[in-house]
Amino acid sequence: MTDTDLNTKFHELMELPCSFPFKIVGDASDTLADRVVAVVQKHVPGDYAPSTKISSKGTYSSITIRVTVQSKEQIESLYIELAAIEGVKRVL
């Protein structure tokens, strides 16, 4: 298994290409959404308007962004790179 092969079944469960939502949870930061968009732009250039929610205590941010993905490998690469963003705790 390579470092970008997560052994997922996305290609079996969905028709590609499709609009795929990524939810990124991380430390509250004014720049988290911009950093998420920058990673997505490297893989799927486009015009993105992610939604942002702040936790009740203001500790965490949740960014949701919809991306039109073309392949299982593209989804896996996005999961890996989004998770590598500084301050990110989870990618769902």
C-alpha positions in Angstrom: 0.0 0.0 0.0 1.4 3.4 -1.0 1.1 6.4 1.3 -1.8 7.7 -0.9 -3.6 4.4 -1.0 -6.1 4.3 1.8 -7.8 1.1 0.5 -11.2 2.8 0.4 -14.2 1.6 -1.5 -15.4 5.0 -2.8 -15.2 3.9 -6.4 -17.6 1.0 -5.5 -20.1 3.1 -3.5 -20.5 6.1 -5.7 -20.6 7.2 -9.3 -17.7 9.4 -10.1 -17.3 12.3 -10.9 -19.6 13.6 -8.1 -19.9 16.4 -5.6 -18.3 15.2 -2.4 -18.5 17.1 1.0 -15.4 17.3 3.1 -15.8 18.4 6.7 -12.6 19.6 8.4 -12.5 20.1 12.2 -9.6 22.0 13.6 -8.4 24.6 16.1 -10.3 27.8 15.8 -8.4 30.1 13.4 -9.2 33.0 11.1 -7.1 31.3 8.4 -8.3 27.7 8.6 -10.9 28.1 5.8 -8.3 29.7 3.5 -5.8 26.9 4.1 -8.5 24.3 3.4 -9.4 26.1 0.1 -5.7 26.3 -0.8 -5.3 22.5 -0.5 -8.4 21.9 -2.5 -7.3 24.3 -5.2 -4.2 22.3 -5.8 -6.3 19.2 -6.7 -9.5 20.7 -8.1 -9.2 24.3 -9.1 -12.5 26.2 -8.8 -14.5 28.8 -7.0 -15.2 27.6 -3.4 -17.3 29.1 -0.7 -16.8 26.8 2.3 -19.1 27.1 5.3 -17.6 27.7 8.7 -19.1 27.0 12.1 -17.4 27.8 15.4 -17.8 25.5 18.5 -19.9 26.8 21.3 -16.8 27.6 23.4 -14.9 29.0 20.4 -12.2 26.4 20.6 -12.8 24.7 17.3 -13.8 25.5 13.8 -15.7 23.2 11.4 -15.2 23.9 7.7 -17.4 22.2 5.2 -16.4 22.3 1.5 -18.0 20.5 -1.5 -15.6 19.4 -4.2 -16.4 17.7 -7.5 -14.1 14.7 -7.4 -13.1 12.6 -10.4 -11.6 9.5 -8.8 -11.0 7.5 -5.7 -7.4 8.5 -5.7 -8.4 12.2 -5.7 -10.6 11.7 -2.7 -7.9 9.9 -0.8 -5.3 12.5 -1.6 -7.6 15.3 -0.4 -8.2 13.4 2.9 -4.5 13.0 3.4 -3.5 16.6 2.6 -6.4 18.2 4.4 -5.5 16.2 7.5 -1.9 17.5 7.3 -3.0 21.1 7.6 -1.6 22.6 10.8 -4.3 22.6 13.6 -6.6 20.1 11.8 -8.0 17.4 14.2 -10.3 15.5 11.9 -11.3 15.2 8.3 -14.8 13.6 7.8 
